[in-house]
Amino acid sequence: MKWLTYILSLFLVACSSLPKTIQDPPSYDLQLENVAGQSSDYVNKPIRWGGMIITVNNDDQQSLLQIVHFPLNGFAKPDVTRESQGRFLIQTEQFLDPEVYKFGRLATFSGIIHSEQQRLVDKKTLLLPVVEMTESYLWPKELSMSPYYNTHYFYPYNGYGFYGRRYYSPYRYYRY
């Protein structure tokens, strides 16, 4: 029972760091598949979408992000294991640093549908909805840990093996 309360408190702490507009969806949660191609019908409607950052364009007046949309999971994080619904543009008067908003970063945005723009993706022209950003949340990068801790890559000492025995890599005499 103790582990259950520990896990629940961990989830509550993880959720509480999100901005309120990101954490809670709008009353009528529009999806990109409904808006795409007919953005003029949904102008000034609030949205909460997320995805992977493709490009960042900054000029003197605004920053424009192009995002590949992925559906959000229960924690408002884009779920890249599900199928994308398309692309959208995020527009803001803030300066968005291209080193922070890098290609491949996952982000969740809340905002208001502003207009639509044509963009050339490869050789196809797409009509993408433009969202005026009110709030954004960049998701931290996830570290992938190897399930095989004791491998020869930890040169020259591999740590403790089974039953607390210390052992050395058979590759410790080789330089990589």
N, C-alpha and C positions, 0 to 999 in steps of 0.2 A: 504494500500500500504506500510505503514511503516513496518508492520510485515513481509512482503515479503522480504524487503531489510535486515531486521534483520536475518531472517532465512538463506538467501543466504550468508550473511557475516559469519554466524556461520559455514556453510558448508565449506566455503573457508578457514577459520581458522583451521578447523578440518583436512582438506586435506593437508595443508601446513606443518604440523609437520612430515609428512611421508618422509623417505628418497626417493630421486629421483628414484632409481632403483626399489623401492617398489611401488611408486606411478604410474609409467608408465610401462605398460607391454612391453616385448620384441617385436620386429617387427613381428616375427612369434611366436604367443603365443601357445606353446605346452601344451597340457592337459595330465594329468597323465594317463587317460584311453588309450591314443594313444601310450604312451611310455612304459607302463607296459608290461613286458615280452619280450620286444625287445629294451632294453636300449642301446645295442651296436650300433644300427643304429643311435642313437641320441647323441652320445658322443660329447662333447664340444659345445652343443647347449644351449643357455641361456633359463632359465625358471623363472617364478614367480608363486610359489605355496604357499598355506597356509593350515593350519589345526590345530588340537589339538595335543599337545605334549603328547606322551605316555611314553617314557623312555629317560633318559640321561645317557650316558656312557662316562666317562672321563678316559684317560690314559695319559702317559707322552708325547705322540706325538700329540694326537688329541682328539676331542670331537665328539661323534656320537649321534645324536638325531633320535628317531623313531617317525614319525608323521602320524596321520590319516588324510588323505587329505579331505578337503571340498572345493567346488567351491568358488571363491572369488566374493564378491559383487562389486558394482561400486566404493567403497572406498578402495578396495583391502583387505577387512576384510573377513576371512573365514565365510561362511554362514552355520552354523550348522543345520539349518532347512532343508537344501537340502541333498540329498543322497551323501554319501562318495564314492569316486572313487577308494579307496584303501589306501595303505600306501607307504611311501617313507622314505629314510634316508637322513639326513643332516650331512655332514662331514665338520669339520673346524679345523684349527690348534689353534684357540683361545680356552681358557678355558671357558666353559659354566657352570656357577654355577647351580647345581641342585636345589638350593633353589629359584633361580630366574626363571629358565626354569623348572617349576614344572609340574607334571602330571595335565592335564586338561586345561592348559593355551593355549590361542589361539595366533598363531603367523603367520606372513607372511614372506616368504624367497625368495630371488632372488639368483641365482647362475647358475652354469654350470653343466650339467649332466656329471658325472665322470665315473661311472661304474655301476655294479649291484651286489648285494649280496643276498645270501640265508639266510632267517631268519625263525625261527620256531615260529609260532603264534598258541598257544594252541597245537594241534597235527598236524597242517598242515604246510608244508614247502612252503614259498612264495619267489619268486624272486623279490626283491625290488630295484628300481633305487636308486643310491647313487648320491646326489647332493653336489658339492663343493660350500659351502656357500660364497657369496660375501657380502650380506647384510641381516639383519633380523630386524623385528619389532615385539615386544611383545605388544599385545593389552591389554589395561588396563582392570581390572576386572570390570564388570558392577554391580552396586548395584541395588538390586530389592527393590523397595519401595512398601509398602502395600498401596492399595487404601483406606484402612480403617484406617485413622490416629488415630481417637479417639476410641481406644479399651482399654480393661482393662489391657493390658500388660504394659502400661506406668504408673506403680505404683508410687506414690499414686495419682498423679495429671495428668489429661489427657489433659490439655491445654484448649484452647478456643473452645467452641461449636458453634452452629449456632447463628447468630446475636451478636457475641462478648460476650456471656455469659460464665462465668467461671463455670466449674462443676468438680466434683470429681468422680472417678471411684467407682462403687458399691463394688468393690473388694478391696478397699483401706485398710480394716482392716485385710485382710488375708496376711500372709507371704508366699511367694513362695519358 
